[in-house]
Amino acid sequence: ENVFQQLGGLDGAAGKGKGAVADLASLKRAMGLGGGSGGIEAASGAANEPRDEATGDGSGLRLPGGATAPRAAVRTAAAGGGAGQAAGPLVQVVGSIDAPPEVPDHSIEEVEGTLKLRVELPRLDCAAGLDARLSDTSAVLRVDGLYELKLELPRTVDSGRASCRFDKKRRRLTVTMPVR
């Protein structure tokens, strides 16, 4: 159902679903403005309602042929209701889903009897909020809402002697783990 049918239907092409307004008089009759030329201002709402910047006369909508529709009629039609119904919000937020944390770029290398895990964390300013858990065979790193990394280590390490260092300038975490 188009806007003109919601407002009560029109004679001519618009009433037949052609999508065009037959004439200004039919539009005014459908909106309850009568057939005269002075009805637009009278139906535009309260006397102190703000003027519309596009039309300059408080009407709110320009129609084909240079005519305008009253602001009140445009509001109720846009809300999906008929004449006299209050307009609702045009957009309603129903819900949102948080994005899953990303897996950060990382590398593991063995150097002189130790495993070095380097993890790039470009969205992290400091080590606060970083949760690092290390066992002899795995490493888990988390930053709530940003990053999550779960790794099985290629060698068994001595997790009790491991150390971590976060480089603020490069935004990189380096975990050094002695190999058993």
Salt bridges, closest charged atoms under 4 A:
ASP11 OD2 - ARG29 NH2 3.08
GLU49 OE2 - ARG71 NE 2.96
GLU49 OE2 - ARG75 NH2 3.34
ASP52 OD2 - ARG71 NH2 3.96
GLU102 OE1 - ARG123 NH1 3.11
GLU109 OE2 - ARG118 NH1 2.36
GLU110 OE2 - ARG155 NH1 2.79
GLU120 OE2 - ARG172 NE 2.73
ASP125 OD1 - ARG171 NH2 3.04
ASP131 OD2 - ARG133 NE 3.14
ASP136 OD2 - ARG180 NH2 3.43
GLU148 OE2 - ARG142 NE 3.23
GLU148 OE2 - LYS150 NZ 3.56
ASP158 OD2 - ARG161 NE 3.24
ASP158 OD1 - ARG180 NH2 3.60
ASP167 OD2 - ARG170 NH1 3.77
